[in-house]
């Protein structure tokens, strides 16, 4: 598979707009790093975005998240590794990423309320939207992740 274009040089303004969203989500939203890693990895798994999965798995490892916690994200419903708060975020991420099928049900929204304020839920929703934008750019334009060197 080959990258279709260099989207950064093709439209620097569009790239900067999405980068602004990412900067807000990652630097100024106040969302915990673990929560961000969960939602970015899960949305990227659903969207089949190898570029973003590779990037966010590596970032999560750098922040100290373990292999079991990372490996089981795609099957989170089957594992006791995740807290109720993390499960609420994963359910919301799946609902919004698959919004055409799910309609973002009240049941998934209600799971968030014991753990997050309205402001935090709004920020989580923007974070899910932002990773979905990145996934669509990377998948649609065939962004290529680097291949790690094998020792």
N, C-alpha and C positions, 0 to 999 in steps of 0.2 A: 504494500500500500504506500502511496506517495502523497505527501502534503499537496493539496490543491493550489494553495497560494500562500503568500506571506501576508496574513490578514493585518498584521501590525503596520506594515508599510502601505498596504492597499487602502486602509482607512484609519489613520492615526487618531482622528477625532472619535470614531466609534470605539476604538480600543481604549482610549483615555476615559470615555464615559463608563465602560464596564469596569475598568480599573478603579475608577472613583467609587463605584458600588463595593468592589472588593476591599478597598482600603477602609471604607466605613465598617463593613461587616467584620473584618479581621482586626482592625486597629482601634476603632472608636465605639463599637456597639456595646462592649462590655460582656459579650457572650463568652462563656468559659471556653477555653481551648479544646477540652475534651468534647464538648457539645458540638463545636464547629467541626472537629475532625469527624465525628459520627455522621453529621448530616451531609458533609461534603463527600465522604466516602460512599455512604448509602445511595445518595442521589446519582453519583457517578457510576455505581454498580448497576443501578436500574437503567441508566441511559447508555450503558456499554461504552463508557469513555475511558479507554486505557490510559490516555495521557493524564487525566485528572486522578484516576485511581493510583497510578504510579506516584505522582507528585504528593498526594495527600497521605498515602500510606507512609512514605518516607518522612514527611513532616511530622506525622503523629509519632513515629518511632523516635525522632529527634527530641520530641517533647516528653519522652519517657513512657509512652503507651506500649503495653506488652503485646507479644505475638498472639496470645489467645484472644485478647480483647479485640484486636484488629482482624484476626482470621474469622471470627464468628459474626461479624457485622451482617453479612448477607443472610445469615440464618438466626438472627437475633431472637426471633420468637421461640426458638427451640433451645435457647441457652440461658442459664441463670446468671451469666456473667454481668448482665446489664441491670442497672438500678431502675426503679420505676420512672425516675426523671429521664434517664436515657431512653427508656422504652417509649415514653411519651414523645420525645423528639424524633425517634426513628419512625413511629407511626405517622406523625405529622409530615415528616419528610417524604415518606412513601405516598401519603395522600396527596400532597401538593405536586410531587413529581409526576404522579399518574392522575392528575386532576380530571382529565377527560373521562376516565373510567370511574373515579371515586366520587367526584363532586365535593371533595373535602368534607366528609361527614362530621356531624356534630360530635359523634362519639370520639373521634380522633382529636378534635379541638378540646373537648372536655378533659381529656387526659392531661393536657398541658396546664390547666388552671390551678391544680394544687402546687405546682412547682414554679410557675412563672407569672409575673404581673402582666397586665395588658400591654405595657410598653415592651416588655421582654418578648412576648408572643409576636408583637408586630415586628420586632427586630429579627426573631427567628424566621418569620415568614419571608422577610427580605433576604435573609441569608440563604434560604432554600431556593428562592427565585434566582439569586445571583449565581449559585453553583449550577443551576439549570441553564442559565445563559452561557456560562463557560463551557458546559458540556455540549451544548448545541453548536457553539463555535468550533470546539475541538473535533467533535465527531463530523460535523458538516464539512469542515475544511480539511479534515484528515491530519490534524496536528500529530506529530510523531514524538513520542517520548524517547529519551536516550536509552540505549541498551547498556546495562551495568556490565562492568568488566568482571569476568569470572576468574577467580584466583586459581 
